[in-house]
Amino acid sequence: MGKKLAEVQRAGEIASDLMLRHLRSPVAHAVPSTATHSSASDDSGRYDFDLAEFPLFRYCKQRRATVDRTSLTYTDSIVGKDGEEIQREWHCYPGAFGFGGATTQQVLYELVQLYIQQGCRGAQIQFGTPRALLLRIWPEARNPSQKDYLRLRRDLDILRGYDFHCRNGFWDQRRRAYVDMHWRLFGDVCYFKPRSDRLAQEELPFGFIEASRVLQQIARTRGFFCLGFNSTLFHSLKPLEQRLALYLSKKFVSQAIHQRYVKDLGRALPIEATRPDNVRTILGQVAQGLLDRGVPTLKRYRFQKSRRTGEWLIVFERDVKPRQSYRLPAGGAVSLDPEIGLLVNDIAKQIGSRDDVLWWTKCAEVLGADRIYQGLSQLKDAAHSQKVRNRGALLTKIFKDIATNHKLAIH
């Protein structure tokens, strides 16, 4: 039993190393298909169009005893086909853990980036361990506290609890119809640990959260749009600055100048202030924060009164347009299956190195356990009969020969 546990823990270390190599980067790795030089979108983060526009989080601090569980409600009108005015409604209902705030917003952002890096394949968004996910958001915090782990688990449960009720919230291109829908972002979340008494810091790197059917459909059809700035810049912003940056990136995809009534934008973010004048003051501070931190999509902003109604407007001018020429990473998701981890662990022991774990993972996925152990047996026999200078190179040749004999391909 002790030997088996050690093997599982060792497999966890191998997979953790794989996770850090493949998933650690703070950028989204959206690869521009026609890029010839660096631009603001080359390493751009990405996000969903609806989540960028409609309210989802509450940024004011509330005591749990007085937490407001009333739904976040947003309505507006758009121009549909033939000039028809379409009224849209978005109701965001919290689950058992209430509304999310600043940290929940960052966790959702990183889950979207992970899903894209993994090719948006299937339902599982593989985050590995809670520590790996925390380090994506706060890379400088090398030793997260127990409070950090508890907060992360709570944020994931908050995201799982959200229930969205949308009227005219979607357009079905195939059926040529507006869609009313009640939907959620995520389903189950799973964590893995070597023993029942292990703490979150010691979990094995096979954790995942399931994307809902609707989120999977969004990923497969319209996809996620490029923000025009990377994840490092996103996480350097304050919570409301992050929210406004996401909103403006969506608008700047198609608009060089975007203007909106201050009170309407305050409801969309949302800015929960006691007086209307406070909304305008806070909105100005948030917009100035984006300029001060060098968000490349925003050139300038100004307030002005509407000639028609006399109400305050805020006008944003675009600087760098978020370029939407991209494709999903060709590699897709890295396997975090525990059985694959054990195979890679055995390969690493035989060659005496943990280098190239991505390559050995691919070999394990393609060949399966029986052929992997067949190859390891051939390597062992060769090492007994002659001096092998590079065990990794020889094992690669053995695996490729086995693959060819079984009409398989390892790329």
C-alpha positions in Angstrom: 0.0 0.0 0.0 2.8 2.4 0.9 4.6 1.7 -2.4 1.4 2.3 -4.4 0.8 5.6 -2.5 4.4 6.7 -3.3 3.8 5.9 -7.0 0.6 8.0 -7.0 2.4 10.8 -5.3 5.3 10.6 -7.7 2.8 10.6 -10.6 1.4 13.7 -9.1 4.8 15.4 -9.1 5.3 14.4 -12.8 1.8 15.8 -13.7 2.4 18.9 -11.6 5.6 19.5 -13.5 3.7 19.0 -16.7 1.0 21.4 -15.5 3.6 24.1 -14.7 5.3 23.8 -18.1 2.1 23.7 -20.1 -0.4 25.8 -18.2 1.6 28.2 -16.0 1.9 31.0 -18.6 -0.3 34.0 -17.5 -1.3 34.7 -21.1 -4.0 33.0 -23.1 -1.8 31.7 -25.9 -4.3 32.6 -28.6 -2.2 32.3 -31.7 -2.8 34.9 -34.4 -3.1 33.1 -37.7 -1.6 35.9 -39.8 0.7 37.6 -37.3 4.0 38.9 -38.6 4.9 41.2 -35.8 4.1 41.8 -32.2 0.9 43.7 -31.5 -1.5 44.4 -28.6 -3.4 41.2 -29.5 -0.6 38.7 -30.0 -0.7 37.5 -26.4 -4.2 38.8 -25.8 -6.5 37.4 -23.1 -9.9 36.4 -24.3 -13.4 36.5 -22.8 -17.1 35.9 -23.6 -19.1 38.6 -25.3 -22.1 38.3 -22.9 -20.1 38.0 -19.7 -18.1 41.2 -20.8 -21.3 43.2 -21.1 -23.8 42.1 -18.4 -23.4 42.4 -14.6 -22.1 39.3 -12.8 -20.2 40.4 -9.7 -20.7 42.8 -6.8 -17.7 44.8 -5.8 -19.0 46.5 -2.6 -18.1 44.8 0.6 -21.0 43.4 2.6 -21.3 41.6 5.8 -22.5 38.1 5.4 -25.4 38.7 7.8 -26.7 41.5 5.5 -25.8 40.1 2.1 -28.2 41.2 -0.6 -29.4 38.1 -2.6 -31.6 40.1 -4.9 -30.7 39.2 -8.5 -28.5 41.5 -10.6 -30.9 42.7 -13.3 -30.0 44.5 -16.5 -32.2 45.6 -19.4 -31.4 47.4 -22.7 -32.6 47.5 -26.2 -30.8 46.7 -29.5 -31.7 47.1 -33.1 -32.6 43.8 -34.7 -33.3 42.8 -38.3 -35.4 45.2 -40.3 -34.7 48.0 -37.8 -36.9 46.3 -35.1 -36.2 47.4 -31.5 -35.4 44.3 -29.3 -35.7 44.5 -25.6 -33.1 42.3 -23.8 -33.2 41.3 -20.1 -30.4 39.6 -18.1 -31.1 38.3 -14.5 -28.2 36.9 -12.6 -29.3 34.9 -9.6 -26.7 33.8 -6.9 -26.5 30.3 -5.5 -26.0 29.1 -2.0 -22.7 31.0 -1.6 -24.0 34.4 -2.8 -22.5 36.7 -5.4 -18.8 36.7 -6.3 -16.6 39.7 -6.0 -13.0 40.7 -7.0 -11.3 37.3 -6.5 -14.2 35.4 -8.2 -13.9 37.7 -11.2 -10.2 36.7 -11.5 -10.9 33.0 -11.1 -13.5 33.1 -13.9 -11.1 35.0 -16.2 -8.4 32.3 -15.6 -10.8 29.4 -16.2 -11.6 31.0 -19.6 -7.9 31.3 -20.4 -7.3 27.6 -19.4 -10.2 26.4 -21.4 -8.9 28.1 -24.5 -5.3 26.8 -23.9 -6.8 23.3 -23.7 -8.4 23.7 -27.1 -12.0 24.1 -25.7 -12.3 20.3 -26.0 -14.9 18.5 -24.0 -16.5 19.7 -20.7 -13.5 19.5 -18.3 -11.5 22.6 -17.7 -8.3 21.1 -16.1 -6.8 23.4 -13.5 -4.6 20.7 -11.8 -4.2 21.7 -8.2 -5.7 24.7 -6.4 -2.1 26.0 -5.9 -1.5 25.9 -9.7 -4.6 27.9 -10.3 -3.7 30.4 -7.5 -0.3 30.9 -9.0 -1.8 31.8 -12.4 -3.6 34.7 -10.7 -0.9 35.7 -8.2 2.4 34.4 -9.5 4.3 36.3 -6.8 2.5 34.4 -4.0 4.7 31.3 -4.0 3.3 30.0 -0.7 -0.5 30.6 -0.6 -2.1 30.5 2.8 -4.9 28.2 4.0 -7.2 31.2 3.7 -6.2 31.5 0.0 -7.2 27.9 -0.6 -10.5 28.2 1.2 -11.3 31.4 -0.7 -10.5 29.7 -4.0 -12.8 26.8 -3.3 -15.5 29.2 -2.3 -15.0 31.2 -5.5 -15.4 28.1 -7.6 -18.6 27.2 -5.7 -19.9 30.7 -6.3 -19.4 30.3 -10.0 -21.1 26.9 -10.0 -24.1 28.5 -8.2 -24.8 31.3 -10.7 -28.1 30.9 -12.6 -28.7 33.2 -15.5 -32.2 34.0 -16.9 -32.0 35.8 -20.2 -34.8 37.1 -22.5 -33.7 37.7 -26.1 -30.2 37.2 -24.8 -29.0 35.0 -27.7 -29.5 34.9 -31.4 -29.7 31.4 -33.1 -28.1 31.9 -36.5 -29.3 28.6 -37.8 -32.9 28.9 -36.7 -32.9 32.7 -37.3 -34.5 33.3 -33.9 -34.0 35.1 -30.6 -33.6 32.8 -27.7 -34.8 33.0 -24.1 -32.6 30.8 -21.9 -32.0 29.8 -18.3 -28.5 28.5 -18.0 -25.4 28.1 -15.8 -21.6 28.5 -16.3 -20.3 25.4 -14.6 -21.2 22.0 -13.2 -19.2 19.7 -11.0 -15.8 20.5 -9.6 -13.4 17.8 -8.6 -10.2 17.7 -6.5 -7.8 14.8 -6.0 -5.6 14.0 -3.0 -3.4 11.0 -2.1 -5.0 10.5 1.4 -8.2 11.5 3.0 -6.4 13.7 5.6 -4.4 15.7 3.1 -4.6 19.5 2.9 -5.4 21.4 -0.2 -1.8 22.4 -0.6 -0.9 18.7 -1.1 -3.6 17.7 -3.6 -2.7 15.8 -6.8 -2.8 17.8 -10.1 -5.8 16.3 -11.7 -8.4 18.8 -10.6 -11.1 20.1 -13.0 -14.3 22.0 -13.2 -17.0 21.1 -15.8 -18.1 23.7 -18.3 -21.8 23.8 -18.8 -23.4 22.7 -22.1 -24.1 26.3 -23.0 -20.5 27.4 -22.3 -19.2 24.5 -24.4 -21.6 25.6 -27.3 -20.4 29.2 -27.0 -16.7 28.0 -27.3 -17.5 25.8 -30.3 -19.5 28.4 -32.2 -18.8 32.1 -31.8 -15.8 31.5 -29.5 -14.2 34.0 -27.2 -13.1 37.4 -28.4 -9.6 38.9 -28.0 -9.3 41.7 -25.4 -6.3 43.5 -26.9 -4.2 43.2 -23.7 -2.6 40.3 -21.9 -3.4 38.5 -18.6 -0.5 40.1 -16.7 -2.0 43.6 -17.4 -5.5 42.3 -16.5 -4.5 41.0 -13.1 -2.6 44.3 -12.4 -5.9 46.2 -12.5 -8.2 46.9 -9.7 -11.5 45.0 -9.7 -13.7 47.7 -11.3 -10.9 48.6 -13.7 -10.8 44.9 -14.8 -14.6 45.0 -15.3 -14.6 48.2 -17.4 -11.6 47.0 -19.4 -13.5 43.8 -20.4 -16.6 45.8 -21.3 -14.7 48.3 -23.4 -12.8 45.6 -25.2 -16.0 44.1 -26.4 -17.3 47.5 -27.6 -14.0 48.4 -29.2 -14.1 45.3 -31.4 -16.7 47.2 -33.6 -16.7 50.8 -32.4 -14.0 53.5 -32.5 -16.0 55.7 -30.2 -18.4 54.3 -27.6 -20.7 56.5 -25.5 -23.3 55.6 -22.9 -25.4 57.2 -20.2 -23.5 57.2 -17.0 -26.4 55.7 -15.0 -26.8 52.8 -17.5 -23.1 51.9 -17.5 -23.2 52.1 -13.7 -25.9 49.5 -13.7 -24.0 47.3 -16.2 -20.7 47.1 -14.3 -22.3 47.5 -11.6 -21.3 50.5 -9.6 -23.4 50.4 -6.4 -23.3 54.0 -5.1 -25.7 55.8 -2.8 -26.0 58.9 -5.0 -26.0 59.3 -8.8 -23.2 61.9 -8.6 -21.0 59.2 -6.9 -21.5 56.9 -9.9 -20.0 59.5 -12.2 -17.1 60.2 -9.9 -16.3 56.5 -9.4 -16.6 55.9 -13.2 -14.2 58.7 -13.9 -11.7 57.3 -11.4 -12.0 53.8 -12.9 -11.5 55.1 -16.5 -8.5 57.2 -15.5 -7.1 54.1 -13.8 -7.1 52.3 -17.2 -5.2 55.1 -18.8 -2.7 55.3 -15.9 -2.0 51.6 -16.2 -1.5 51.7 -20.0 -4.5 49.7 -21.2 -3.7 49.9 -25.0 -7.4 49.8 -26.2 -8.4 53.1 -24.5 -7.1 56.4 -25.8 -9.1 58.9 -23.8 -12.5 59.5 -22.2 -14.7 62.5 -21.4 -18.0 63.3 -19.8 -20.6 65.4 -21.6 -24.3 66.1 -21.2 -26.8 64.7 -23.7 -28.4 67.4 -25.8 -31.6 65.4 -26.0 -32.1 64.5 -22.3 -29.6 66.6 -20.4 -28.3 63.5 -18.6 -24.6 62.7 -18.2 -22.9 60.6 -20.9 -19.4 59.1 -20.8 -17.6 58.9 -24.1 -14.7 56.5 -24.7 -12.3 56.8 -27.7 -10.5 53.7 -28.9 -6.7 53.6 -29.3 -5.6 50.1 -30.4 -8.4 48.0 -31.9 -8.5 44.4 -30.4 -7.5 42.3 -33.4 -9.7 39.2 -33.7 -7.5 37.1 -36.1 -6.6 34.0 -34.1 -7.0 30.3 -33.9 -7.1 27.8 -31.0 -3.9 26.2 -29.9 -3.3 23.2 -32.0 -2.0 21.0 -29.2 -5.3 21.0 -27.3 -5.5 19.8 -23.7 -2.8 18.0 -21.8 -3.9 14.8 -20.3 -4.1 14.8 -16.5 -5.5 11.2 -16.3 -3.9 9.6 -13.2 -3.1 6.4 -15.2 -1.2 8.5 -17.7 0.6 10.1 -14.8 1.7 6.7 -13.6 3.0 5.7 -17.0 5.0 8.9 -17.4 6.3 8.3 -13.9 7.6 4.9 -14.9 9.1 6.3 -18.0 10.9 9.0 -16.0 12.4 6.4 -13.7 13.7 4.2 -16.5 15.4 7.1 -18.4 16.5 8.8 -15.2 15.1 12.2 -16.1 11.9 14.2 -15.8 12.7 16.2 -18.9 10.3 16.1 -21.9 7.3 15.1 -19.9 5.0 16.5 -22.6 6.5 14.2 -25.2 6.2 11.1 -22.9 2.6 12.0 -22.0 1.8 12.0 -25.7 3.5 8.6 -26.1 1.5 7.2 -23.2 -1.8 8.6 -24.6 -1.2 7.1 -28.1 0.4 3.7 -27.2 -1.4 2.8 -24.0 -0.1 0.9 -21.0 0.7 -2.5 -22.6 2.8 -1.0 -25.4 4.5 1.5 -23.0 5.7 -1.4 -20.8 6.7 -3.4 -23.9 9.0 -0.5 -24.9 10.4 -0.1 -21.4 11.2 -3.8 -21.4 13.1 -3.4 -24.7 15.0 -0.4 -23.2 15.9 -2.4 -20.1 17.2 -5.3 -22.2 19.3 -3.0 -24.4 20.8 -1.3 -21.3 21.8 -4.7 -20.0 23.5 -5.8 -23.2 25.3 -2.6 -24.1 26.1 0.9 -22.8 23.3 3.3 -23.6 24.4 6.9 -23.7 21.0 8.5 -24.2 18.2 6.4 -22.8 15.6 9.0 -23.8 16.6 9.0 -27.4 16.7 5.2 -27.6 13.2 5.0 -25.9 11.9 7.5 -28.4 13.1 5.3 -31.3 11.6 2.2 -29.6 8.2 3.9 -29.1 8.1 5.1 -32.7 8.9 1.6 -34.0 6.1 0.1 -31.8 3.7 2.8 -33.1 4.7 2.1 -36.7 4.1 -1.6 -36.3 0.6 -1.0 -34.9 -0.1 1.7 -37.6 -0.2 4.5 -35.0 1.4 8.0 -35.2 3.0 10.0 -32.4 3.5 13.6 -33.3 
